[in-house]
Amino acid sequence: MRLTTIFRRRLLSAGVATVAGILGAGSAVAQPPAPPAKTPVRSDKPVEPREADTEPKSRARIVPLGGAAKISPNRGIIRDARFDTREDIAGKDFSDDGKAIILTGRAGGATVITLTFADGSKATYTVVVQPDYEQLKFVIRRAVPTASVEIIPGIGDVIILSGTVSQPGDADTVVRIASSALGGNAANVINAIQVGGTQHVMIDVTVAQVDRTKLRERGFSFGIGGTTAGGGSVLAGLAASTATIGTVPTLATGANANILAGIVPAQFTGALRALKTEGVAKFLSEPKVVTQTGRPAFIRAGGQQAVLSPAAGINGPGVQLLPVGTEMEVLPIVHGNGKIYLEVNPRISSVNNGRGITTAFGFTPGFNEQQTRSSIMLESGQTFAIGGLLETTVQANNQKVPYIGDLPFIGAAFSSVTHDERETELLILVTPRLVEPMDGQQVGRRLPGKESRGPDDYELFVESLLEAPRGCRKPWVNGRYVPAHRSGNAALKATVATDPVPAVVPYTPDGR
């Protein structure tokens, strides 16, 4: 009994080991059987080609080159199909139900096919075989989602891009994508894309400049005469000594002195210059210019100053004209999100004779100039300021007699002091605005110079008027004189309520 049990256990162990060796190499755990491989299901049924696209204007049917498209007239069974012109650019075949014709593109070009139906009727279609740019359209839609671009195949490998984009940068992106599809040949891409939206920008610039000067001067000259001796101090051109050899020195005051004093018995004469000069000069300019996005604009408000030129003429040196006033160069770029990228370069120049020089041929003036260049991203109607252009100049001068002029209080009589402070402040405000063309009825009719007319004999000789308001005018109404400045629509509304006879005739749009 015991031997039988041992034999059964050994036999069972041997059987398990044998099965394990079969299922896995050296593995003691049995593995489940692998699932059977799936056999791919194949279908010999061809894919039904899609309906041929129709060109909107010519109504031609488009067949892709190397592809297939069908024409379904929906008029019953097609009995016959023949090409009227070229038969080499497309192949033809009938559908399974015989109600459609399947065309395959073989070569680029155009042809005409005539279909004959079972009832004897016929239909003619223009067929154009061209390359299929569906992949290129898909890439353009992903790269520039806001663009509406149509790709028109041209002759040969040329393609034409038409449609609209929201900003100029998108048009460049579309052209580069199309060039890459043609092997990088940009010459085969004709760009007919238009930039949509508002593309004109009005730049409103305000230039405000203030020049402040503060000059303080103090100088003293004096002279003391006597029978046998005299003395004095002469500085800064306030006075001059008229003494000669062998005579007592006397003092002759100059034009620079503003306070004169003298003591006759003591023969004392004093000339004092004590001045405090303050000056303010304000400069305001408001130029406006309208330009198209991506194109620079330039405006100048001012004039030209003649200066001596290094080029010689017949009778002497030449003359060169240099611009002065306010100049502005601006470059706006409108982005698709409505923001405006702006590059502004304003320049303000004015004549300064203090900076000029005198040559053998004459005097030539100098110039003051402030110029800056800035760029910023703004929305329409926003304003940015260019500030910090503050220039301060301090100039001081002290003329004095050595040693004596250094003494406190007493040295003031032997010295001359000048202290000059100049401050220039410049502020520039720039406001870009998107503008669109307006209707002719919105244009103002009262332009400068059109609100007045030349005076007649009565107005010129009796009233001494150089110009009069447009339209007929009645100087006298009910025995009362009506001046010319009360003529006009505003004066008419004020006088009609009180006067039975109006003093003026209403202004008409044509100016009569």
VOSE-413660 format. One record per residue (C-alpha): residue in three letters; x, y, z. Coordinates in steps of 0.1 Angstrom, whole numbers, plus 2048, in hexadecimal, padded with zeros to 3 digits. Each point is the difference from the previous one (the first is absolute). Layout:
N
AlaXYZ ...
***
This chain:
512
Met800800800 Arg81C818809 Leu8147F77E1 Thr7E28067EA Thr7FB82380E Ile8248097FB Phe7FF7F47DC Arg7E28157F9 Arg81081F80E Arg8207FB7EB Leu7EB7FA7E1 Leu7EC820806 Ser81F815805 Ala80F7F37E0 Gly7E18087ED Val7FF82480D Ala8258057F7 Thr7FA7F37DD Val7E38187FA Ala81481D80E Gly81D7F97E9 Ile7E98007E2 Leu7EE821808 Gly81E81480C Ala8257FA800 Gly8097F8824 Ser7E181180E Ala7ED7EF81B Val7E08147FA Ala7E97F77E4 Gln7F881D7E7 Pro7DF8057EF Pro7FF7F97DB Ala80581E7E9 Pro7E180D7EE Pro7FF7F87DB Ala80C81B7E8 Lys7E68157EF Thr7FF7FE7DB Pro7FC8237F0 Val7DF8037ED Arg80780C7DD Ser7E680E7E8 Asp8058017DB Lys7E581A7FC Pro80F8217F4 Val7FA820813 Glu7E58157F0 Pro80F8217F4 Arg7F182080D Glu7EB8187EB Ala8148187EB Asp80282480D Thr7F081B7EB Glu8138207F9 Pro7E881D80A Lys8058177E2 Ser8067E97E3 Arg7EB7E380E Ala81C7E87F5 Arg8057DF811 Ile8217FC812 Val8127DF7FE Pro8207FB815 Leu81F7F67ED Gly8087DC808 Gly7DF7FC811 Ala7DC7F97F7 Ala7DF812802 Lys7DD7F97F4 Ile7E58137EF Ser7DC7F7809 Pro7E78127EA Asn7E27EE810 Arg7EF7FC7DE Gly7FF7DA7FD Ile8167E77F0 Ile81E80D7EC Arg8027EF7DF Asp81F8117F1 Ala81C81880B Arg8188117E7 Phe81B81A804 Asp7FB81C7E7 Thr82380E802 Arg81E7F1811 Glu7FD7DB80A Asp8237FD80F Ile7FB814820 Ala7E57EA810 Gly7F37DD7FF Lys7DB7F6803 Asp7ED7E380E Phe7DC7FA80A Ser7F37FA823 Asp7F17DE809 Asp7DC80E7FD Gly8088117E0 Lys7F382280C Ala822811805 Ile8208047ED Ile8217FC812 Leu81D8157F4 Thr8257FB808 Gly81A81C7FC Arg81D7F77EA Ala80F8217F6 Gly7F9825808 Gly7E98127E9 Ala7DC8057F6 Thr7E87ED7EA Val7DB7FC7F8 Ile7EC7E0805 Thr7DD7F97F2 Leu7EA7E7811 Thr7E37EE7ED Phe7E47F2815 Ala7E87E37F9 Asp7E48187F6 Gly8168107E5 Ser807820813 Lys82380D803 Ala81481581A Thr8218117FB Tyr81980681C Thr821813801 Val81B7EB812 Val81F81080F Val81C7E980C Gln817811819 Pro8167F781E Asp7EE7F9821 Tyr80B81881B Glu7E97F481C Gln81E7F8816 Leu80E8247FA Lys7DE80E809 Phe7FF7EC820 Val82380C80B Ile7F68247F9 Arg7E07FD814 Arg8147F281D Ala81C81A7FE Val7E981E7FB Pro7DD7F980D Thr7F38237F9 Ala80A8007DC Ser7E87F97E3 Val8177F67E4 Glu7F77EF7E0 Ile81B7ED7EB Ile7FC8037DA Pro8177EA7EB Gly8108137E4 Ile8117F67E1 Gly81C7E7807 Asp80C7FF824 Val7F3822807 Ile7E580681B Ile7EC81F807 Leu7F780A824 Ser7E1815804 Gly7EA80981D Thr80481581F Val814800820 Ser7FC814820 Gln82380E802 Pro81E8057E8 Gly8167E6813 Asp7E77E57F8 Ala8038067DA Asp8267FA803 Thr7FA7E0813 Val7E87F27E6 Val8188097E3 Arg81D7EE812 Ile7EB7E1806 Ala7F57FF7DB Ser8248057F5 Ser80B7E2815 Ala7E57EA7EF Leu8108097DE Gly8237F780B Gly80982280D Asn7FB8127DF Ala7F082180A Ala7FF80B7DC Asn7E47E77F9 Val7E980F81A Ile7EB81E7F5 Asn7F581381F Ala7DD80F7FB Ile7F7800825 Gln7F082080E Val80280C823 Gly7DE80480F Gly7F481981B Thr80A824805 Gln8228077F2 His803826804 Val80D81081F Met7FE82580A Ile81D80A816 Asp7F981E817 Val81F80E80F Thr80281D819 Val822810806 Ala80381781E Gln821812807 Val80781A81B Asp820814803 Arg807813820 Thr81D817806 Lys80B811820 Leu81D8197FF Arg80E81281E Glu81B81A7FC Arg812816819 Gly81D8187F9 Phe80D82180E Ser81981A7F3 Phe809820810 Gly81881D7FD Ile80C81B819 Gly81181F7F3 Gly81481B813 Thr81681E7FA Thr8207EC803 Ala7F57DB802 Gly7E47E87F6 Gly7F67DC7FC Gly7E57E77F8 Ser7F77DD7F3 Val7F47F97DD Leu7F27DD7F9 Ala7E97EF7E7 Gly7FC81E7E9 Leu7EA814818 Ala81681E7FE Ala82180D7F0 Ser81B81680D Thr8068207EC Ala821809812 Thr81E8097EC Ile82480480B Gly80481E818 Thr7DB803808 Val7EA7F481C Pro7EC7E17F5 Thr7DB8047FB Leu7E57E67F8 Ala7EA7FE7E1 Thr7E37E8805 Gly7F77E67E5 Ala7E07F37F2 Asn8007E0815 Ala7FB813821 Asn7DC80380B Ile805813821 Leu81681F801 Ala80981581F Gly81881C807 Ile80B81881C Val8098217F0 Pro81580F81C Ala8147E1804 Gln8027FA7DA Phe7F47DD805 Thr7EE7ED7E3 Gly7F27DD803 Ala7F17E97E6 Leu7ED7E180C Arg7F27E47EB Ala7E77EB814 Leu7E87ED7EA Lys7EA7E1803 Thr7F27F47DE Glu7E67E47FD Gly7F37F37DF Val7E87E57F5 Ala7FB7F37DD Lys7E47E77F8 Phe7FE7EB7E1 Leu7E27EB7F7 Ser7FB7EC7E0 Glu7E47E77F8 Pro8087EF7DE Lys7E97E57F3 Val8077E77E5 Val7ED7E27F1 Thr8127E37F1 Gln7FB7DB7F7 Thr80C7E4815 Gly8237F67F9 Arg8088207ED Pro81481D810 Ala7F2823800 Phe812821804 Ile7F4823809 Arg811821805 Ala7F282080F Gly81981D7FF Gly81780E7E6 Gln8248027F4 Gln81D81580D Ala81C80C7E9 Val8237FA80C Leu8228037F0 Ser80A7E27EC Pro8237F27FB Ala7FA7FF7DB Ala80C8217F0 Gly7EC8147E7 Ile8098197E6 Asn80181E817 Gly8087EE821 Pro7F57E3815 Gly7E07ED7F8 Val7E07FF814 Gln7F17E080F Leu7DC7FE80C Leu7FB7EC820 Pro7DD7F680C Val7F380E821 Gly7E07F9813 Thr7EF7E0808 Glu8067E07EC Met7F17DE806 Glu8077DF7F0 Val7E87E480A Leu7FC7DB7F6 Pro7E07EF80C Ile7F87DA7FC Val7DD7F5808 His7FD7DD80F Gly7E37E87FD Asn7F5805824 Gly7FB8257FA Lys82080C811 Ile8178187EE Tyr8267FC800 Leu80F8237FD Glu82280E7F9 Val802826805 Asn81E8167F9 Pro7F7825808 Arg81A81C7FC Ile7FD82480B Ser81981A7F5 Ser802825803 Val81981C7F8 Asn81780B81C Asn81781D7F6 Gly8137FB821 Arg80E7E07F1 Gly80A8117DF Ile82280A7F4 Thr80E81D7ED Thr8167F97E2 Ala8128157E7 Phe7E17FE7E9 Gly7E780981B Phe7EC7F281D Thr7F07DD7FF Pro7E77F681B Gly7FF7E1816 Phe7E37E9809 Asn7EF7F081D Glu7F47DD7FA Gln7ED7E6813 Gln7FB7DE7F1 Thr7F57DE80C Arg7F77DE7F2 Ser7E77E9811 Ser7EA7E17FA Ile7E27F3812 Met7E17E97FD Leu7DF813805 Glu7DB7FC7FA Ser7ED8197EB Gly7FA820813 Gln81A7FA81B Thr81B81A807 Phe8247FC80A Ala81881B80B Ile8248057F9 Gly80D81481D Gly81F805814 Leu8108167E5 Leu80A81A81A Glu8208147FA Thr80E81881B Thr81D8167FA Val81181581B Gln81B8197F7 Ala811817819 Asn81C81A7FD Asn81281581A Gln81881C7F7 Lys81281081D Val81F81280A Pro8197E880F Tyr8017FF826 Ile7EA81E804 Gly7E37EF7EE Asp8037E2818 Leu7F881581F Pro7DD7FB80E Phe7E881D7FA Ile81C8187F5 Gly8097E97E3 Ala7DD8067F0 Ala80C8237F6 Phe81D7F17ED Ser7EF7E27EF Ser7E67F87E6 Val7EA7E0802 Thr7EA7F07E5 His7EA7E2806 Asp7EC7F27E3 Glu7E87E2803 Arg7EE7F17E2 Glu7E77E4801 Thr7F07EF7E2 Glu7E37E7805 Leu7F27EB7E3 Leu7E17EA801 Ile7F27EC7E2 Leu7DE7EF800 Val7F87E77E5 Thr7DD7F27FA Pro7F97E87E3 Arg7DD7FA7F4 Leu7F27E87E6 Val7ED8137E6 Glu7E97F77E3 Pro7F48137E2 Met7E1815806 Asp7E480A7EA Gly8028217ED Gln7E280E814 Gln8157FD820 Val81B8177F3 Gly7FF82280F Arg7F781A7E7 Arg80C81F813 Leu8257FE7F9 Pro81881B80A Gly7FB81E7E9 Lys7DE7F57F3 Glu7EC81081C Ser8078237F3 Arg8008137E0 Gly80F81F7F2 Pro7EF82180B Asp7EB8157E9 Asp8058257FC Tyr7EA80A81D Glu8117E7817 Leu82380A7F5 Phe7FE8267FF Val7E680781A Glu8047E3819 Ser8257FB7F9 Leu7FA7DA7FE Leu81A7EA7EF Glu7EA7E1800 Ala7DB7FA805 Pro7EB7E1809 Arg7F37EB7E3 Gly7DE8087F2 Cys7EB8207FF Arg80381781D Lys7EB81D80D Pro816819813 Trp7E181380C Val7E17F080F Asn7E481680D Gly81781D803 Arg81A7EC814 Tyr8237F87F4 Val8087DB800 Pro8267FA7FF Ala80F7E67E9 His80B7E981C Arg7DC7FA809 Ser7F87F27DE Gly7FD7DB7FD Asn7E97E380A Ala806805826 Ala7F98257FE Leu7E17F87EA Lys7F17EA81B Ala80681B81A Thr7F181C7EC Val7E27EF7F0 Ala7EF7FD822 Thr803826807 Asp8018107DD Pro7E37FD7E7 Val8198047E4 Pro81F7EA802 Ala8228117FD Val80F7E47EC Val7F67E77E6 Pro8057DB80B Tyr8217F07F5 Thr7FC7E67E4 Pro8177E27FB Asp80C80D7DE Gly80C820810 Arg7E88187EE 
***
